[in-house]
Amino acid sequence: MKSEALIERDLKVLRRFTEVFCREKHGRELCEECRGLLAYARERLEKCPFDPKPKCKSCKVHCYQKEQRERVREIMRFSGMYFVKRGRLDWLLRYFLS
């Protein structure tokens, strides 16, 4: 799979998880902070020096700043549990199989 396709897939999963997080925590679709995190993630993914691009969660190089990395972990943890509780295992499989 091309790196561009991997990047788009990663962004699609992160966007869906972020939408759930923002809606449940902030009470709306996407707040300014969450939109900023997605823009930051896109920039980081597009600048990934590896080809083929590895999974971010198993990469040895951390291109996210510590604050953003912790924020993404918080979003993934919260939204992952949200999907489990609501039977949306399809999104979890996309995340774990990506």
Backbone bond lengths (Angstrom), bond angles and torsions (degrees), N, CA, C in turn:
res aa  C-N    CA-C-N  psi(-1)  N-CA   C-N-CA  omega(-1)  CA-C   N-CA-C  phi
1 M - - - 1.448 - - 1.523 108.83 -
2 K 1.308 117.63 137.30 1.455 121.47 -179.80 1.520 110.80 -65.51
3 S 1.326 115.09 153.39 1.456 119.85 178.79 1.521 111.21 -60.07
4 E 1.338 117.69 -37.91 1.464 120.80 179.06 1.519 110.79 -60.81
5 A 1.319 116.67 -40.88 1.463 120.51 178.98 1.528 110.49 -66.72
6 L 1.329 117.08 -38.80 1.465 120.64 177.58 1.524 110.88 -64.54
7 I 1.315 115.77 -42.13 1.461 120.48 179.11 1.521 110.41 -61.95
8 E 1.322 116.86 -46.81 1.467 120.41 179.81 1.525 111.28 -62.89
9 R 1.318 117.21 -39.36 1.463 120.39 178.32 1.527 110.39 -64.68
10 D 1.330 117.07 -45.42 1.462 120.59 178.09 1.526 111.08 -60.70
11 L 1.327 116.35 -42.54 1.460 120.25 179.80 1.526 111.78 -66.08
12 K 1.319 116.87 -37.63 1.468 120.53 179.04 1.527 110.16 -62.88
13 V 1.319 116.83 -45.22 1.466 120.95 179.41 1.527 109.98 -65.21
14 L 1.332 117.45 -47.27 1.461 120.78 -179.57 1.524 110.80 -62.00
15 R 1.332 117.07 -40.26 1.465 120.21 179.17 1.530 110.57 -62.81
16 R 1.313 117.60 -44.73 1.468 120.81 -179.19 1.526 110.58 -63.84
17 F 1.320 117.39 -44.05 1.463 120.97 178.68 1.534 110.22 -64.27
18 T 1.335 117.34 -39.88 1.461 121.48 179.85 1.521 111.25 -67.84
19 E 1.324 117.61 -38.74 1.469 120.70 177.51 1.523 110.94 -60.14
20 V 1.318 117.02 -43.59 1.469 121.01 178.35 1.525 109.85 -63.44
21 F 1.320 116.74 -47.99 1.462 121.70 -179.06 1.521 110.73 -58.03
22 C 1.323 116.61 -49.38 1.461 121.32 -176.32 1.529 110.82 -65.45
23 R 1.300 117.00 -43.06 1.466 120.56 179.87 1.531 110.65 -61.89
24 E 1.327 117.03 -43.35 1.464 120.85 -176.86 1.531 113.26 -78.00
25 K 1.325 117.37 -33.49 1.465 120.84 -176.70 1.526 113.29 -94.22
26 H 1.329 116.51 -36.01 1.462 120.41 -174.45 1.523 112.95 -108.43
27 G 1.331 117.18 -6.81 1.448 121.13 174.31 1.512 116.18 78.10
28 R 1.304 116.94 16.65 1.463 119.31 177.93 1.517 109.63 -152.06
29 E 1.305 115.90 178.84 1.469 121.25 -174.39 1.535 111.06 -62.81
30 L 1.302 118.72 -72.88 1.468 121.69 177.35 1.526 109.08 -139.81
31 C 1.322 116.57 118.29 1.459 120.65 177.65 1.537 109.28 -81.02
32 E 1.300 115.28 174.24 1.470 121.26 -178.80 1.533 111.50 -60.76
33 E 1.320 116.41 -41.02 1.471 120.78 -179.19 1.534 111.36 -63.37
34 C 1.319 116.33 -43.91 1.468 120.23 -179.20 1.528 111.37 -70.93
35 R 1.326 117.34 -36.86 1.474 119.93 174.91 1.524 110.26 -63.00
36 G 1.329 115.86 -39.56 1.457 120.30 177.98 1.521 112.26 -63.43
37 L 1.324 116.29 -39.90 1.465 120.38 178.12 1.524 110.86 -64.29
38 L 1.332 117.28 -41.23 1.468 120.44 178.19 1.528 111.34 -65.15
39 A 1.328 116.87 -39.47 1.471 120.14 177.31 1.531 109.95 -64.45
40 Y 1.323 116.68 -41.50 1.460 121.59 177.43 1.527 110.36 -62.00
41 A 1.328 116.54 -43.67 1.467 121.11 179.89 1.524 110.72 -62.53
42 R 1.330 117.43 -42.91 1.467 120.73 178.33 1.531 110.28 -59.91
43 E 1.306 116.12 -46.03 1.472 120.57 179.91 1.531 111.05 -60.29
44 R 1.325 116.81 -45.72 1.462 121.11 179.89 1.524 111.23 -63.63
45 L 1.329 116.86 -44.04 1.467 120.49 -178.76 1.524 111.39 -65.71
46 E 1.324 116.82 -39.53 1.465 120.08 179.91 1.524 111.93 -67.55
47 K 1.324 117.08 -25.77 1.466 121.17 -179.83 1.529 112.73 -95.27
48 C 1.318 117.29 9.08 1.466 120.64 -179.25 1.533 109.34 -57.77
49 P 1.344 117.48 125.35 1.463 120.50 -176.66 1.529 114.24 -78.70
50 F 1.314 117.78 -7.09 1.459 120.81 -175.56 1.522 111.99 -95.94
51 D 1.317 115.06 141.93 1.461 120.96 175.02 1.517 107.48 -142.68
52 P 1.293 119.91 110.98 1.462 126.19 7.33 1.523 111.43 -75.59
53 K 1.319 115.08 152.08 1.450 122.11 -178.61 1.529 110.43 -70.78
54 P 1.346 117.44 125.69 1.473 119.40 177.12 1.530 110.53 -79.39
55 K 1.318 116.66 171.38 1.459 120.78 173.58 1.517 107.85 -66.87
56 C 1.306 117.20 135.17 1.462 120.19 -179.14 1.527 111.74 -59.83
57 K 1.331 116.19 -37.90 1.463 119.17 -176.72 1.525 112.74 -66.62
58 S 1.335 118.48 -19.92 1.463 120.59 -179.96 1.530 112.73 -114.04
59 C 1.318 116.73 10.28 1.468 121.24 -178.82 1.530 110.25 -77.32
60 K 1.320 115.91 142.84 1.466 121.73 179.09 1.531 112.01 -80.23
61 V 1.336 116.42 -23.36 1.463 121.87 -179.64 1.525 108.28 -99.99
62 H 1.328 116.57 125.82 1.465 120.00 178.88 1.525 108.90 -99.48
63 C 1.323 116.16 103.46 1.456 119.30 -178.99 1.530 111.85 -89.89
64 Y 1.335 117.56 -11.00 1.463 120.73 174.97 1.523 108.28 -83.72
65 Q 1.326 116.66 143.07 1.455 119.69 172.09 1.524 108.01 -67.20
66 K 1.322 116.21 155.89 1.464 120.69 -174.02 1.530 112.05 -55.02
67 E 1.321 117.26 -43.83 1.470 120.98 -178.23 1.534 111.70 -61.46
68 Q 1.331 116.31 -45.15 1.465 120.10 179.77 1.527 111.25 -69.06
69 R 1.312 116.96 -37.06 1.462 120.88 178.70 1.531 110.27 -62.07
70 E 1.334 116.63 -43.47 1.463 120.84 177.77 1.527 111.01 -65.82
71 R 1.313 116.49 -37.38 1.476 120.67 179.11 1.533 110.62 -64.21
72 V 1.331 116.59 -43.80 1.465 120.38 178.62 1.527 109.80 -63.72
73 R 1.319 117.63 -41.32 1.474 120.35 177.47 1.529 111.05 -60.41
74 E 1.332 115.80 -43.11 1.468 120.51 178.80 1.533 110.65 -60.94
75 I 1.321 116.25 -44.95 1.464 121.41 179.75 1.523 110.69 -63.12
76 M 1.327 117.22 -46.67 1.460 120.86 -177.83 1.530 111.08 -65.47
77 R 1.314 116.81 -39.73 1.466 120.90 179.31 1.538 110.45 -64.95
78 F 1.332 116.63 -49.19 1.466 120.76 -179.09 1.527 111.13 -63.24
79 S 1.321 116.47 -50.63 1.464 120.33 -176.18 1.522 111.66 -68.39
80 G 1.328 117.16 -33.34 1.463 120.08 176.66 1.520 110.94 -60.03
81 M 1.334 116.41 -45.48 1.464 120.41 177.51 1.527 110.91 -66.32
82 Y 1.309 116.81 -37.00 1.468 121.47 177.38 1.526 109.94 -59.04
83 F 1.325 116.65 -47.06 1.466 120.50 -179.48 1.530 111.45 -66.15
84 V 1.332 117.89 -37.72 1.468 121.14 178.25 1.524 109.66 -63.34
85 K 1.320 116.97 -46.96 1.466 121.30 -177.66 1.524 112.48 -65.24
86 R 1.310 117.14 -26.44 1.459 120.80 -177.94 1.524 113.31 -104.62
87 G 1.319 115.96 9.58 1.461 120.31 174.69 1.516 114.77 72.80
88 R 1.332 118.24 20.15 1.463 121.60 179.50 1.524 110.07 -94.25
89 L 1.300 115.26 63.25 1.461 120.75 -178.13 1.519 112.22 -70.37
90 D 1.337 117.52 -18.65 1.463 120.02 178.23 1.526 111.23 -60.14
91 W 1.347 117.71 -39.57 1.464 120.05 179.24 1.521 111.30 -72.01
92 L 1.316 117.19 -34.77 1.465 119.37 176.62 1.519 110.90 -66.48
93 L 1.314 116.72 -40.29 1.465 119.92 177.89 1.523 110.76 -63.35
94 R 1.324 117.60 -39.17 1.474 120.16 177.07 1.514 110.64 -60.50
95 Y 1.334 115.64 -39.85 1.456 119.83 -179.66 1.526 111.10 -68.64
96 F 1.317 117.07 -49.64 1.459 120.23 -175.56 1.519 113.35 -74.00
97 L 1.310 117.93 -28.05 1.463 120.46 -179.59 1.520 112.75 -90.67
98 S 1.332 116.98 -7.08 1.472 118.83 -180.00 1.508 111.39 -77.68
